[in-house]
Amino acid sequence: MGIDDALGWNKLSWTKKILIAIPLVGAFAGWQYYTKGKEQKETRAEMISMCGGEAKCVAAVEKYEEQCFNDHYHMGRRSQGVKMDEFVSCVNQQAGEELFVAVPKE
C-alpha cells in the first residue's frame, strides 16, 4: 500500500486532481512573489541606510533600485534571490558613479 492508496489520490478523477493542484500552484507562486517583495523592501532600506543621508545617493537608490532589482532577481526553488554583485553594479552604472561597492562572497 503506497501513499497514493492511503490518501485516495489514485481514486480521484483528473478533473479533481487539477482542481486540487491549482490552489497549490497558486499558493507556491504567491509565496515566491511575497518573498521577492519582502527582500526588495529590505534591500532598499539597507541601501538607503548605507547612503548615510546623502541626498544624491538616496535619489539614485529611489530611482534605479526597483528596475535593477527586478533585472537581477531570480525566482526558483534552488536559486531564489538577487545576485548582489550584478544588482549593485547595475545601480552604480545607472547612477553614473560608484555609490556602492559589492563584496563577492567567498
N, C-alpha and C positions, 0 to 999 in steps of 0.2 A: 504494500500500500504506500503510494507516494503522496507527496504534499498536494498534488492536484486532486487526488481522490479524497483526501482529508478535507480540503476546502470546498470540494464540489465544483472546482473550476472546469473540469473536463465535461461536466454535465450542462454547462451553460451554452447557449447559442452564441454565434459570432456577434450578433447584434448586442446582446447583453454584455459580452466581453468588451466590445468597443465602447459601450456606454459607461462601463466601469473605468476603462483606460483613459477616456477623455479628461475627466476631472483630475486624474493623477498626473497626466502630462501637463495640464494647465497649472496645477499646483507647483510642479517642478519648474516650469518656465517662469511663473510668478516669483518663485523664490530666487531664481537666478537674477531677475531684474531688480528685486528688492536688495539683494546683496550688492549689485553693481551701484545702485543709487546710494546706498549706505557708505560704500567705500569711496565714492566720488565726493560726498559731503565731507568725509573725514580727511581726505587728501586735500581738498580745497582749504579747509580750516587749518590744516597743518602748514600748507604753503603760505597762507596769509599770515600766520603767526611767525613764520620764518622771515617774512618781509620786514618785521620789526616796525611797522607803521609807515614805512617809506611809500609815499603815495604812488610813485611811478611803478613800483613793484606790485602793489596791491591792484592797480589798474590793469597791469598786464595779466595777472592771475585771473581777475574777473573777466577779462576779455577773451583769453585764449585757453583757459583751463578746460572748459567743457568740451570744445572741439578736439583738443589733443587727448583728453581722457577717453573720449569715445573712439578715437582712431587707434588707440593703443591698449584698449581693454579687450581681453579675450575671455569669452564665456566657454565653459566646458566643464566636464566633470573632473578632469585632472589638472587642467592648466588655467583655471579661472584666476583672473586678476589683471592688474595693469602692469605693463612692463615699464618699470620706473625709469630706467635709463633712456628709453625711447621717448617716454612721456615728458621727462624733464628737458630733454634735448628739443622736443617739439615746442614747448613753452618758450625756451630760450630763443629758438630760431624765429618764432612768430614775433617775439618781443624785440628782436634785433640786437639783443645783448645777452650776456650770460648773467642771469639773475640767480640761478640755482646751479649747484654742482651735484651731479649724480655720482654716487659712490657704488661701484659694482659690488655685488655680493661675492663673497669668497667661497 
